[in-house]
Amino acid sequence: TVGFWGGVPLFVMPVILYETGLPRFIQWLLICLSGGICFSIVCIPFVLSFAKAHALRRGGGMLNSFLISQSILIVFAAMLFAVFYSVVLLMAA
């Protein structure tokens, strides 16, 4: 799984996005978001158990809790991936 969530954003997404002609910052942002999405796929069972417990405690809907929790995880993982990606780019230069 490390090859999936590390390899797709680092090696596949830049090649795909380079052909689109998007600005570099948008490409970097999309690469980081794809890293967050790939990482969050691995954590879906944990997020589901958290959403179920949170929905039972609060009396709200489980789907709403899941979507909010998953979105927070994606953004957090994307920020961590952005730091990692930036450090790797700076070390390579």
N, C-alpha and C positions, 0 to 999 in steps of 0.2 A: 504493500500500500504506500510505502514511502516513495517508491518510484513513480507511483501514479500521481500523488498530490504534489510531489516535487518536480517530476519530469514534465508533466503536461504544461504547467505554467511557465517553467523555465526554458523549455526547448520547443514545444509545439506552438504555444500562443504567440511568441514573438515572430515566428515565421508567418503565421496566418495574419497577424495584425500589420506586419511590415508591408504586405501587399495591398492593404486597404488605403494607405496614404493618410491615416489619421495622425494628428499631432502626437509628438513623443509623450507628453504628459498623459494624454488620454490612453495611449497604448500602455504606459506604465500602470495607470489606474486599473485598466481592464485585466492586465496580467496579475496584479495583486488581488483583485476580486476573484479571478479564476482560482488562484491559490487558496483563498478563503473558502470558496465553494467546494473545491476538491477535498480540503481538510475537513469541512463540516459534514461531508457525506460519511466519513468514517465515524463521526460522533453522533449520528442520528439515534442509535439506541439509548445513549445517555441523555440526550435532549428529550426523547420521548418519555423516559422515566421521570425526568425532572418536570416536564409539562403535565404529566398525569398527577404527580404529587402536588404541584402548584395549583392545578385546577381543583383538586379535591379540597385543599386548604382554603382557597379563595372563593370557591363556588362558581367559578367562571368556566368558560368553554376550554376544552383541552386543545382544540385546533388553534384558537387564538393564542394560548400560552405557547404552543409549539412554534407557531410562526414567529412570534416575537423573540423567543429564545434562540431559534435557529438564525434569525436575522442578526441578532446580537453576536452570536458565535461567528457568523460569516464576516462581519465587520471587524471583530477582534482578531480573527485569524488573518484577515487581509492586512490589517495594520502590522501584525507580527511578520507577515510575509514581506511587506513593504520594507521594513527595517532590514530583514535578511537580504532581500534582493538589492537594496541600496548598498549595503556593506559589501556584497559580492561584486557589484559593479565598480565600487570605489577601489576594491583590492585588485581588480583586473586592470584598471587603468594605470 
